[in-house]
Amino acid sequence: MVAVLSIQSHVAYGHVGNSSAVFPLQRLGIEVWPVHTVQFSNHTGYGEWRGRVFDGQAIEEVVQGIAERGVLGGCDAVLSGYLGSADIGHAVVATVQRVREANPAAVYCCDPVIGDVGRGVFVRPGIPEFMREVAVPAADLVTPNHFELDLLAGTTTKSLSDVEQAVAAVQELGPRVVLTTSLVTDDTPEDAVDLLASEGGRHFRVRTPRLDLSVNGAGDAIAALFLASWLDTRDAGTALGRAAASVHGLLKATADAGSREILLVAAQEEVVAPSRTFPAEEV
């Protein structure tokens, strides 16, 4: 059985961070060991929330307890998302090193959460630099959105060719697989959104219909689903097709229901058997 150690934020109500990533992984038959970086009542997009943020030491203590069970050698991947501080980031990277020492074949999938188009950078000062200089170089797979890809590559991309060059720049930092989400280039139709998976000099694009909704947690879900499929196939194009179909199905069900939270539970069949598939086209 595949096992993934997922170090992310957690909310009691709704779906973001581990609350968005863990269940889809479990639905696919993956054993997940969630380690929470925060414990909040709900995601911060509501404007009000309660709970607390954990520090790097708290993360390391939980990981130490897992290590004492003698099971780190059975961990196939580490997944991380939003980092509340560089302190937590260093704990994540130290955990990756511990897992790799126990299982050299283990991979690290980093969702380099930094910001987004329209919102700009929304993480604390120092996090963008930490991502570029420490986390991304340590990763095997990274899943930036278009805004984050440009920031990591130090450029502004408009054409598909620009994006491919930016991907190559990010790969030079360390990761061999790059999934770019929320991609909009000069040839993306207004009613669509693109995703691009890149590995070994090859690029695969999936184009899905743009949906009229704004929810948190979609990026966390697609990072988890892409990692799961990549672990299963070791093929970026196939993993992209699977992950894109599942997330589109989840978001379509969410939009149809007018829900503010992703319907991960109600629409869980979309994770294992998406109602609509999308071809991954090599570009």
LINBELSUL-V571808 format. One line per field, one symbol per residue. ss: DSSP state (2 for helix, 1 for strand, 0 for the rest). phi: phi as a letter, one per 20 degrees, with the letter a starting at -180 (. if undefined). A space follows every 50 residues. Layout:
BEGIN
ss=???
phi=???
END
This chain:
BEGIN
ss=00111111111000000222222222200011111111110002220000 11100222222222222000022200111100000222222222222222 22000011110000110001100000222222222222001100122222 22200000022222222222222000111111100000000111111110 01111111100000000222222222222222200222222222222222 222222200000000000222200000000110
phi=.fcceddbfbcfdncbmffdeffgfffenefddfceebcdfaffffncac pbeedgffffffffffffemdffeeeadcccgdfbfgfgffffffgffff febgefddddeffcaafndmfcefgnfgffgfecfffeeecccfeggfgf ffembcdceffgffffgffffffqfeccdddlecdfdegfeccdccdcal ndccdcdcffdeaccenfffffffffggffffdlcfffffgfffffffff ffffffemeedfefefdffffebgfbdcfeefc
END
